[in-house]
Amino acid sequence: MFAFAVVTFPLVLLGLLLAMERVERPLNAADTGKGLEGFLDSARPDEVATFVQQGLPAALERYRRRLRRTPPGKHRAA
C-alpha cells in the first residue's frame, strides 16, 4: 500500500501542476493590458522597436526586465 502511494503521489502532483498551468496561462495573457499604459508612458526607443517588431508581450517582458534591474525610485521617464 505504501509503495502504491509513493508511486502515485508524484504523478498526481504533476497532474495538478499541469492543470494549474492551464488555468494560469489565460490570466497572464489578460495581465498584458494592465502594463500597456505604463509601458506607453515610459518605454525607451528600443522597447518601442521591440513592440513594433515582435508585439506587445515581448515588449512588455523587455520593459519589465528593465524595471526589475533599476533600483526603486530611480525610474526615469523617456
Backbone bond lengths (Angstrom), bond angles and torsions (degrees), N, CA, C in turn:
res aa  C-N    CA-C-N  psi(-1)  N-CA   C-N-CA  omega(-1)  CA-C   N-CA-C  phi
1 M - - - 1.454 - - 1.527 111.24 -
2 F 1.333 115.97 -43.17 1.459 120.77 179.93 1.529 110.87 -64.70
3 A 1.322 116.95 -39.95 1.463 121.20 179.44 1.530 110.62 -63.15
4 F 1.322 116.93 -38.06 1.466 120.96 177.88 1.533 110.75 -62.56
5 A 1.327 116.54 -42.31 1.466 121.06 178.87 1.522 110.88 -65.81
6 V 1.323 117.01 -38.89 1.463 121.29 179.47 1.525 110.77 -64.32
7 V 1.294 117.66 -36.06 1.470 121.64 -179.43 1.526 111.32 -78.52
8 T 1.306 117.92 -41.03 1.463 120.15 -174.72 1.528 113.88 -80.51
9 F 1.321 118.60 -29.29 1.462 119.96 -177.36 1.531 112.48 -57.41
10 P 1.335 120.46 -49.29 1.476 118.81 178.00 1.527 113.04 -61.31
11 L 1.325 117.05 -35.31 1.465 119.46 179.67 1.526 111.19 -67.99
12 V 1.316 116.79 -41.28 1.466 120.49 177.73 1.526 109.92 -65.74
13 L 1.314 117.24 -42.50 1.462 121.60 178.36 1.526 111.01 -61.33
14 L 1.319 117.29 -43.16 1.455 121.53 177.40 1.525 111.27 -61.73
15 G 1.323 116.96 -42.11 1.463 120.83 177.17 1.523 112.08 -61.53
16 L 1.323 116.64 -41.95 1.466 119.94 178.13 1.525 111.56 -64.56
17 L 1.314 116.88 -40.50 1.465 119.92 178.54 1.526 111.87 -64.02
18 L 1.300 116.87 -41.08 1.467 120.06 177.74 1.526 111.36 -65.21
19 A 1.332 116.81 -39.28 1.461 120.13 177.92 1.533 110.60 -65.85
20 M 1.321 117.05 -40.04 1.464 120.35 178.89 1.529 111.19 -65.11
21 E 1.317 116.79 -36.02 1.464 119.87 177.71 1.527 110.61 -63.63
22 R 1.321 116.70 -40.75 1.466 120.04 178.78 1.521 111.72 -64.49
23 V 1.320 117.37 -33.43 1.459 121.57 178.36 1.524 110.29 -74.71
24 E 1.319 116.35 -38.24 1.461 121.35 -175.54 1.530 113.14 -74.13
25 R 1.301 118.31 -32.37 1.473 121.96 -175.67 1.530 112.87 -55.88
26 P 1.334 120.82 -49.55 1.474 119.57 178.53 1.532 112.56 -65.77
27 L 1.325 116.68 -30.85 1.461 119.13 178.63 1.523 111.20 -67.32
28 N 1.314 117.00 -38.34 1.466 120.35 176.71 1.522 111.05 -67.58
29 A 1.312 117.62 -36.51 1.463 121.26 178.62 1.526 110.12 -65.55
30 A 1.325 117.37 -36.58 1.467 121.00 179.08 1.525 111.01 -70.16
31 D 1.319 117.77 -24.78 1.457 122.50 -178.43 1.526 112.16 -69.97
32 T 1.323 118.96 -21.52 1.460 120.73 -177.02 1.521 111.99 -63.96
33 G 1.309 118.66 -29.51 1.460 121.28 178.54 1.517 112.21 -66.46
34 K 1.321 118.13 -32.13 1.459 121.81 179.88 1.522 111.37 -67.27
35 G 1.324 117.27 -38.10 1.450 121.22 -176.84 1.516 113.67 -80.76
36 L 1.315 117.60 -10.38 1.459 121.05 -176.30 1.519 111.80 -63.54
37 E 1.319 117.49 -42.99 1.464 120.59 -177.67 1.526 111.47 -63.11
38 G 1.323 117.16 -47.04 1.462 120.68 177.56 1.520 111.77 -64.89
39 F 1.326 116.15 -37.43 1.460 120.66 178.66 1.523 110.84 -61.98
40 L 1.328 116.69 -47.04 1.463 120.24 -178.21 1.526 111.91 -66.40
41 D 1.337 117.38 -29.24 1.463 120.54 179.68 1.524 113.05 -74.19
42 S 1.338 117.90 -33.71 1.469 118.42 -171.19 1.524 114.59 -134.67
43 A 1.315 118.87 23.11 1.461 121.13 179.69 1.527 110.87 -74.67
44 R 1.311 114.89 145.71 1.464 121.79 174.99 1.524 109.05 -86.17
45 P 1.328 116.89 163.46 1.477 119.52 -178.69 1.531 113.59 -57.08
46 D 1.340 118.15 -38.98 1.460 119.59 179.85 1.529 111.40 -67.76
47 E 1.337 117.48 -31.30 1.458 120.55 177.11 1.529 111.18 -72.87
48 V 1.326 116.34 -35.08 1.463 120.12 175.57 1.529 109.94 -66.76
49 A 1.328 116.73 -39.07 1.465 120.35 177.24 1.531 110.60 -62.65
50 T 1.321 117.19 -39.80 1.466 120.83 176.00 1.520 110.28 -62.84
51 F 1.331 116.95 -40.23 1.461 121.40 178.03 1.527 110.61 -60.01
52 V 1.320 117.12 -44.16 1.461 121.34 -178.02 1.530 110.85 -68.96
53 Q 1.337 116.89 -41.38 1.465 120.46 -174.67 1.525 113.91 -82.21
54 Q 1.353 117.03 -40.11 1.458 119.51 -170.82 1.522 114.22 -115.14
55 G 1.321 117.52 -11.47 1.453 120.06 178.63 1.516 112.45 103.32
56 L 1.327 114.97 173.90 1.457 122.11 -174.21 1.534 114.29 -65.52
57 P 1.328 120.59 -45.86 1.467 118.22 -177.60 1.528 113.55 -58.79
58 A 1.319 118.00 -42.08 1.463 120.92 179.31 1.519 110.88 -67.12
59 A 1.323 117.45 -40.00 1.462 120.80 179.88 1.520 111.05 -66.98
60 L 1.333 117.31 -41.45 1.465 119.92 178.31 1.519 111.50 -65.35
61 E 1.328 117.54 -37.13 1.470 120.05 177.59 1.526 110.34 -63.22
62 R 1.321 116.85 -43.08 1.469 120.42 178.80 1.533 110.57 -64.99
63 Y 1.314 116.63 -41.25 1.466 122.61 178.81 1.537 110.64 -62.80
64 R 1.327 116.45 -44.97 1.475 120.48 -179.31 1.515 111.78 -67.91
65 R 1.346 117.31 -35.19 1.475 119.36 175.72 1.518 110.26 -62.05
66 R 1.338 116.95 -41.00 1.469 120.25 178.54 1.524 110.46 -64.19
67 L 1.317 117.46 -41.94 1.459 120.57 179.78 1.521 111.38 -64.82
68 R 1.328 117.83 -35.59 1.469 120.34 178.65 1.522 111.26 -68.69
69 R 1.335 117.53 -31.69 1.470 120.77 179.36 1.510 112.21 -76.84
70 T 1.334 118.65 -28.68 1.460 123.28 -177.43 1.527 109.50 -79.12
71 P 1.339 118.08 130.26 1.468 119.94 177.92 1.529 110.83 -62.10
72 P 1.340 117.80 149.28 1.470 120.69 -179.89 1.516 111.72 -56.93
73 G 1.322 116.61 139.45 1.462 121.81 179.33 1.515 113.61 83.26
74 K 1.312 118.23 -2.08 1.456 121.67 -177.74 1.527 112.93 -107.99
75 H 1.345 116.95 13.44 1.472 120.30 179.36 1.521 108.60 -69.13
76 R 1.315 115.08 137.21 1.459 118.21 176.53 1.515 109.34 -119.13
77 A 1.283 114.60 144.30 1.466 119.98 178.87 1.512 109.20 -79.42
78 A 1.306 116.72 138.19 1.470 120.68 -179.67 1.510 109.51 -94.00
